[in-house]
Amino acid sequence: MDYTLFVGNIPYSTTEEELKAFFEQAGTVSEAKIIRDRDTGRSKGFGFVTYADEEALNEAMKSLNNADFNGRKLHVDRARARNKDLSQ
């Protein structure tokens, strides 16, 4: 089972490799994904970080929420399941 965090307020110039390296302070990261605009390819300033275990996820939420990352304070929270029914 994977454990995923939502990460907001990511600097627009950040790469997925930089994000992954930063979040590995809390544990082994399975994947780091920055969400990009589908037309321009530019970062939207948020993304997701996935851990293989819940202990690392909890440590990241505790220690990296409001942490300074390249001049911006990150917002870190547990990711919510995506609502597949968009008609609501």
Secondary structure, 3 states (H helix, E strand, C coil): CCEEEEEECCCCCCCHHHHHHHHCCCCCEEEEEEEECCCCCCEEEEEEEEECCHHHHHHHHHHHCCCEECCEECEEEECCCCCCCCCC
